[in-house]
Each structure stands twice: as structure tokens, then as C-alpha cells.
Amino acid sequence: MSDRDSPAERIQTGGADESRPVSQSVDGSQREPNDGGTQAGSTTRDEGGRVALRRSLRPGERLDHFVLIELLGEGGFGQVWLASDIRLGREVAIKLPHRRLRPGTLEARRFRREAETAAKLTHPNLVPILEAVIDDDRAYIVSEYCPGPTLNQWLRERSAPVPPRLAVLIVAQLADGISIAHDRGLIHRDIKPSNIILTNAETDLPVPRLADFGLARAKSDTSDTHVGALIGSGPYMSPEQASGNTDEHGPHSDVHALGVLLYEMLTGESPFAAVSELDTIRRIISQDPPSVRRRRPSLSRDVSAICQRCLEKQPSRRYRNAGQLHRDLQLVLDGRPPTARPVGKLGRTWRWTTRNRGLAAMAAAAAISLLVGIVALSALAIQSRRHAAVSEAQSESLRRSLERTQQQREYAVTQQKRAQDNERQAQRTRDRSRRTSYMSDMSLAFLRFHQGQYGEARRLLNRQVPQPGEVDLRSLEWCLLDSEVKSRYGVWGGHTGRGTEVAVIPAGPHGPQGDTVVTAARDGNLIFWDADSGLEKRRLSGLDGRLDALAVLPSGRLIISRPKWPILGPMVITIDPHSGETHSVIHSHSTTVESIRVSANAEVIASGSRYKNIRCYSRENQSSISIANGSRNMGFGLSTDGSFLLTARRDPDALQVWDTRSGALIDQWLVASAGQVAMAHQHPYAAYQIRDSVGFGLVRNDDLSQRRWIETTSHPHVIEFSGDDRYLAVADRRSGVELFELVSSKNAGSDTEAVGPPPEYRSIAYVAGLGGRIESVAFTGSAEFTTVSSDGAVERYAPTRASHRLDVFPQVDSYEMVSVQSPPGALSLQHDGELVYLPIEADQQDGRVSQSVFPSHTSLRSFAITSDRKTIAVSDRDGNLHLLTHWRDQAGELQTPRVRTIAMPLASQSTDLGMSEFSISGRFLAVMSDPAELAVYDMNSDLSAPLLQRSYANNQACIAFAPNEQRLFVCGYAGIEMINLETGVSDFRLPSEDLVRTACFSPQSDRLIVGLENGSITCLDQQTGRAQYTLHSVDITGDHSTRSAEMHFIDDAKLMTMGRDGIAHFWNVDQRVQLGSFAVYSGDANCQECQCVEISHQGNTLIVGLDQGSQTAIYRWTWPTTPLPTLTPAEKKLP
């Protein structure tokens, strides 16, 4: 324990009550024992300025039960002696004031406070107080003796700065110790190296111990402290201590002192020490010390940040107490990041500005005024050298300001560039995310479309409609699937309440121009929709509450259930479909009306109420009869002529046939849990539901013993027949509909068949939308129907409708095919060697005949056509090459072509058909009149001899020109070859393990993709022919697809391949993923083969030609190119 410091122990000004003597030798060095300290008889002055005799002590003197041994140190206030405790036989340190302390004096109060404060604290890094005596005659404090040097002495003995980890460890221990005082509301206010004793100083892990709580006080205690007093020691004071602002003293003041200690140990220099004490105070208050990493670059940023935070000028920016500092230092020792973060140049500049607002404002003003001043002072420079010197000084100051401004500007530009780079990086990340989302959504949309989940496919497609400012990622695969989904499914709109019924108002003399669909719901609205466009025509509101049932009369009037009339209860009424006015009242029920049925001739109107009865109104009798059945009556069947009805009954559970005029029971079949019943429109049978059974039954109306059970994919909820009974829709309890088709057989289910079970229906599709559970179904066409769901959604389904045009040419057996435009058609080389033209004009019907293009006495072996479709090259079996031009007139009609015949040098006896191919511009023509003989012609040169020739041991399967026309790729059974057209030399010629069936170059000629026999595609290195990667396709059924027949790049990254089975596959070769697959033709794959796939240059037309054995089929899709389809108002509301 020492009261000494260097060069000044404490600096005290501003009040006599706070002044304490400064102990210092003449040369400024710290006093050590016996170096001229206080001697017997020396004097000092007390509080009143009176001279007081200092105490004269000698080793061996006894003080109560303590014997003085050696003087350890001396300061302005007193001495510290090493003494022996004769009671307990231990060595202690005793602090004694120089003079006797009078009760009530400032020094007495401080001495007592030091003893009381230190006695409250117990910590391994604090020197504990063992005993204290303070009375009129004597005053001393006994503390534990801690052998070892002070931190000040230990640092002076070192030749280099303290290792960073050791410095952090020492300060962490001190912070841990002083945190005990902070937790009790005490602040030390005098932490400095001379008040810190190091035990085990000679080891690698010295233990610091803090002593001297002479200036310590409670944070809330302001006694004995005056505003303006400087409390603390030299460069270890905090800014609030140095400024004399005692109200701001707090734990953060001790944190500042610990930061100074850490700075000194890390750098070997004080952060604020100056020549004079005044300069030291000025630096503490107004100047930021140099960064600790500037003086010691090897230090970590974490340690530098902690030190910087401790030395902040504003107390609020430091650690609140030593406990927080200890935790951050411990994190550094544990190798973890602390909470303190480095303050950058901008932050330091801002903090200097907040501390020096006047200077900052002046600097800004000076930057403007000096610019004006320089001009004025330059004019006066000739008058006075002194003015010139001042102007030069001002110019230099301005230059420095401008340099700083330029630096700040450059910093701002750098930050702006960094922000722009970050924005570009973020945009690239968003683009990658969108591309990934597009691939994922498209792959899932193709799968959902194949599964009949049209609503989910629609939702996935809609998610990829770009928002304003986004890049449109859609291309042919999106347009193709979008058109197919739109042809099969649409969302018209919906009600705000639960849907209950959907019906069709047919077109007729008294009806609308075209069928109209009307839907009812519990929101009390009737909405009328155009059956063709799906647009809402009008709606009727204000029908007094919910609408539970609906039916349409042949006249076009509507029959609805009115919830409740006064006295009479729920009513069945007819209303005008335009005005909603009530036309007539049919009859009433005691409970909710669940369903209404009308006979074809409108002679009988039947309505069923919930768990009560069915009432049948006869127009002939002008009265209603009641048939009690106790069923829910959500669905029952009424015969076409209205003579009888078929319904399910409870207690006993049975299907019953009732006479609608007399109410007599005609027939009955006991069956448990029978539910809804739907009557066929044209045949004598009906469909019925068995609750909780996966399937439905068919029963003859005239013989209930004749039945048939048909399985479904899920539990039926609603059953409805099409108008011709060919189709039957079964809505399940979820949101799907399974469509069944009548199995054709002679007289099956017809009226002429008097006996036998009902006919068989087979499932042909399961479809689902985005609405809730379907509550009602109405057919609007043979296999098209509209539904209304529990959430009010109105949706249209057409599972068998396709969006493409199909042209079929009987007796055309195609070997190779190429499409042409304006007008659209196709050239086909038949297996018999004849070249024909297949017109597919807009007004043409299926079954039109083909037209011969080039009558020849010799069978043709191959043909090719230029990309502009003006020149056709055909080779025959006699080894001749025929070039045909002007083969169509300006209207697109066939005409006799101009022919140029060239004798080819190739001769073969093979009867196999060959292949030919033009390059993109039409300059080069590759001909394989025999599958093993190749000749390449330069159409710009002499055609009497080919540019190059090749002979192969095996047949070849494919030839392909690179878009840049520098290379020709040949592949087949024996291997693959890449021919350089400029040199005629092969870049590579390799055997192939798999048979390559087709090949395609990307538009930029940077990729070569080949299709293999097993349906996979492989990207080849164009220099070596080695496979870079292989992608295996999976078709819509989940099986591996068949071999590739055609390949086309949609753009430089997307590829379309067509298997011989008529299934198209879409790929992203950049991401190496399959986007999805689509079945162009779903018949027997063994009876057909794809011969042509053409994509228009605008990307708005896709043509697929299939050879189906005895006929040729051409499928064609068209869609707009600019802009691509956007969302309809109804689709925008989809989830």
C-alpha cells in the first residue's frame, strides 16, 4: 500500500475543503522509504492554516498491540508502515496520518470514511481492512500486508509493453474487484498504478490488489465535495473528474481509470500524459488519445475496442460499471467477441464535433469565408508583407480544410460505391432466388397439372407473373402449361357466403343468348355468369336471407327457397331472373328447404326439407302432396316426366320409389346409410351414395334389384349426371371432383334394355381447384361443369379440353417432318419415299388429304429445308441431289417447283432412308442419302463436288450444325464425331457407350447437348467430346422416359426435348435441373413416334408432329408473345 504517485500524486483545486498535499521529491521522482521522507520535528499546516507538528516514528515503536518494523511509503497525508501484530503473530500494514486528526475535521471524516468503505469490501483483488482506530488521541488503519511491488514499479522495471493477454488479465481482475464496490454504490475515484500492489509479481500470472479508498465515496454522497474540485490523480482522472464536475462522478469514472491502466500496459505510454499538469487536464477533457492499435498494430480489434470504450469522453458511452468491463474482458480471454465495437473515423469525427460545437461551426464558416478572404487578401498583399503572411497562413488553413473535405468526399463516394455494390449483390441474390423459385414452381406445376390439381397449378403459375420492375423469367414452358390449365380450369369469382346451388339457364327463344350459369349462396345473392367467358353478367341481392336451394324452369324463371315468411315458414317460390320479383308461391315446409327438382316438362316440382319430408307439386292437379322420409334430403332424384321420384329414407334405411301424384310407395330396397341420389337424365337409372363409403352405386329405376357399385378415390359428397348421361361428376368431401365416363357397349343402360344391371362408368380424371368443399355441380357441356364451394368460390372445369389444335392426316406414314408457316403446314417424307405437304389451315377439318410436293420416279431418301423455308433439298436412291425452289406461290399454295439436280459421288445399295440438314443461314448442306455415307456441300461454291465426305462403318442417327456454322456434329451407332468445317478435320472422333439419338447446339454455340437412347441428355465438351454432365429425365408418370426424338433450345439456358412416346421434357441446363414434363399424346407409345418439333422464332408457336402408324397427327399451340398473359381480376384474388 503506497500513497505515492509519479509525477504528481493528486491534483486538487477549487476548494480548501478538498485540498490535499502532493507528495513529490524535488526531481519529480516518487519517494521511497528513507529517501528524505518526513523526519521527526517536520511541520505541516492544518485546516486552519496553523502549523502542526508531524509525528516522528521509529522502527520498534509500539502502537497498541502492533510493533512498527519498517517504513513502506510516505505521502502528503501520512505514512504506511510494516508492522507486526503481536497478538496474532502476523505482519500487517498500518496507515497513519502525519498529524493528529481533530474530530469533525475534513481529514478526520475522510480517514474514517476510507476505513469504513474498505471494511465493507471483500475480494481477492482488494486489500482488506483488518482494523481501524480513530479517536481524539490516535488514528490509524490496519490492513493486510501485501508483499510485492506496486504496478507503477513493476511497469518501470519492464523493458517492453505488457503482453496483451497479461494486461487484459490484470485489468479484468481489478475490474472484478472494483465491481464489488460499484455493486454497493461506492466509487474509488483514485485508481492508479501506485495504488495497485502486485503479488506473485515474479510469476507469469501476478495478482493485482487495489488499495487506498481515501477518495472513495458513495455515489449518492455529496458531502465534503465541492463543485469545481479536482478529485483524482494526474492522467488517471476521467473527464468529469478533470473538469471538476463532481455531480457526474460515478462507476464510469473508475472504468475510465481502468482504461488508462490498460492503455499504459499495452503501449508503455500514458494516453494523456503531458509536460504540464494543465496540459494533461486539457487532453483528458478535450482530446481523444491515439488508437491503441496505432501504437501497437499487433493488438486485436476486440482489445482495442474495449480500451476505446473505457476512454470515451461521454460517461454514457463507457461501460456503466466495472462489472460490465469485467464481462467484456473475460469474453476476450475466452476467445469470444466482446460487446464493444471499434469506433470508425466517422464516429470519432462526429464525437469531436459534438464536444466542440463552436469549433465545428467555425470551421464550416471558415471554409466559406476563407475562400472569399483569400481573394481580398491577395489584392492587399503588395501593401504589406505581414498581410501576405497572414493570407498565406489562411490559405494553408483553407487547404487543410479542403483536404479534409476532399477526404470526406472520397469517403462518402467510397461508401456510396459500397452501398451500390451491396445493392447489386442483393439484386443478384434476389434474382437467384427468383430463378430458383421459378424452377421449383414450374416443376411442381407440371406435376400438379398431371395429377389434376388445376387450382394448385394455377396458383404456382400465377406466382411467376412478374411484378412491375422484375425480369420476366417465363418462356415457352410457362405459356404451354398456362394455356393448358386455362383450357381446363378457371376461377370465375365467388360469393361472400357459403355456396349452396349451381344451375344452368339454357339458351332458347325465351332465354338468354347463350347458356347462363346461376349460383346461389347463403349470403342471399344470386349471381349470373356467362357460361362461355365466365364473366359475371349481373346479380340479384336482397332476397331476404340465405338461399339454400335453387332450380330452373324451362321458361327461364327460377325456383328458390325463401328462408321464412310470416306464419307460413320456409317457402318454395318462383321469381323473375331479372327483377327478382316473386311470380308464384309453390308450397311451404316446416324446416329448411335443402333441394329442389323440376321435371323436364315442368309438370312436377319437388322440394325436400331437412329431416322431414318431400313435397311434390303437380301443375295438373294444382296441389302438393307430402312424402315423409326423415332424410336430410340434400339430393333426391325426379324422373324426366315427373311421374316418380327416387329417394333415400331413414327408419327403415332404404331406397324408395314414390309416385309423385298419389304419394304411393312403388318399390323399395333396404340398404343401410343411403345418402344423396342423382337421377340420370336420358336413361332409367340413378346414382346413390352410401355414407362413409368410398364409392357410389348405380340402380335401375324400374328394378331396384339391378345395381352396380363403382369405386371412387375418396368419399362422395355430391353426384351429378351430364345432360346426355355420358359423364358423371362425383365431388368428394375435400375440394376435388372425379369425372367418370360411360363405358360404351351395345344397348348398355338404354331404354331398350329391359333387364340387367346399370351400365359401367370408368374414371377418366380427378380434378381439384382452389376453393373449399364443393357443394353443387352443374354440367355446362358434355364433359364440362361448373361448381360452387363452401367458401363461395365459383369454378369451371373442362378436364378433357385441350388448348392445342389437332390436325390428323389419314394414310400418311411419316418418316421425317418439318413444319412451315404462312400458311401453316408441314412437309413430310413418308416411309415409301414420297415427299408430301400437309396443310393445316385454320378452316381445315381433320382428315384432309396430303399433297405431293415433288413427283419423282425414284423414291426419295432424305430431305431438308432452309430456315426461311424457300429451298428444299431432297436426295433419291439413284444418288441424285435435287434442289427445289419456288415450290409455293405467294399465297402459300403448292406449285411446280424449279429443280436443280446434282449427281452425288455417293453410291449405296442400302434401302434405308437417310437424313439431310441445312445450316442456320443455308450456306452448308449435309446429306446422308445412305445412313453411313456423309457429304457436305457449300451452297456458295461449286456444287459439282462436296466440300467434304465421310464414310462410316455403321449407320448414323443424327447430324447437327453449330449456329455459328463452324462445326458439324455427327452421331450414331458407332460413336460421335465433331468436324471443323473450315479445315475439314475432325476435332474428335470417339466411340460412345450409349447410342446418341439426337443433338442440339445452344443459340450461342457454347453448348452441345445430345439425347441418348435411354431418355437422358448429356452435355459434351466441344473440344474433346467428353461428357461434362448427364441429366436423367423422369416423365409425368414417375417412370424414366423413352429415347429422345427431337431437341430444341428455347433460349440459351432452357431446352425442350421430345421423347418418341410424345412426352415433352423441359430443362434448365444452366441449373442442370428438369423443369417438368408434359404429355402431348397419351396413347400407346409403341404405336407412335415424334417426327417434328418446331418452335417459331417469336416463341409464340409450338408444333409437334407425331407419326401414329397409319396416320400423322400435328399438334399446334399458339399464344401471344408481347405481353405474356397477366392475371385476371379473379386470379389476383387467389391465395
Secondary structure, 3 states (H helix, E strand, C coil): CCCCCCCCCCCCCCCHHHCCCCCCCCCCCCCCCCCCCCCCCCEEECCCCCEEECCCCCCCCEECCEEEEEEEEECCCEEEEEEEECCCCEEEEEEEECCCCCCCCHHHHHHHHHHHHHHCCCCCCECCEEEEEECCCCEEEEEECCCCCEHHHHHHHCCCCCCHHHHHHHHHHHHHHHHHHHHCCEECCCCCHHHEEEECCCCCCCEEEECCCCCCEECCCCCCCCCCCCCCCHHHCCHHHHCCCHHHCCHHHHHHHHHHHHHHHHHCCCCCCCCCHHHHHHHHHHCCCCCHHHHCCCCCHHHHHHHHHHCCCCHHHCCCCHHHHHHHHHHHHCCCCCCCCCCCHHHHHHHHHHHCHHHHHHHHHHHHHHHHHHHHHHHCHHHCHHHHHHHHHHHHHHHHHHHHHHHHHHHHHHHHHHHHHHHHHHHHHHHHHHHHHHHHHHHHHHHHHHCCCHHHHHHHHHHCCCCCCCCCCCCHHHHHHHHHHHHHEEEEEECCCCEEEEEEECCCCCCCCCCEEEEEECCCCEEEEECCCCCEEEEECCCCCCCCCEEECCCCCEEEEEEEECCCEEEEEEECCCCCCEEEEEEECCCCEEEEEECCCCCEEEEEECCCEEEEEECCCCEEEEEECCCCCCCCEECCCCCEEEEEECCCCEEEEEECCCCCEEEEEECCCEEEEEECCCCCEEEEEECCCCEEEEEECCCCCCEEEEECCCCEEEEEECCCCCEEEEEECCCEEEEEEECCCCCCCCCCCCCCCCCCEEEEEEEECCCCCEEEEEECCCCCEEEEECCCEEEEECCCCCCCEEEEEECCCEEEEEEECCCCEEEEEECCCCEEEEECCCCCCCCCCCEECCCCCCCEEEEEECCCCCEEEEEECCCEEEEEECCECCCCCECCCEEEEEECCCCCCCCCCCEEEECCCCCEEEEEEECCEEEEEECCCCCCCCCEEEECCCCEEEEEECCCCCEEEEEECCCEEEEECCCCCEEEEECCCCCEEEEEECCCCCCEEEEECCCCEEEECCCCCCEEEEECCECCCCCECCCEEEEEECCCCEEEEEECCCEEEEEECCCCEEEEEEECCCCCHHHCEEEEEEECCCCCEEEEEEECCCEEEEEEEECCCCCCCCCCHHHHCCC
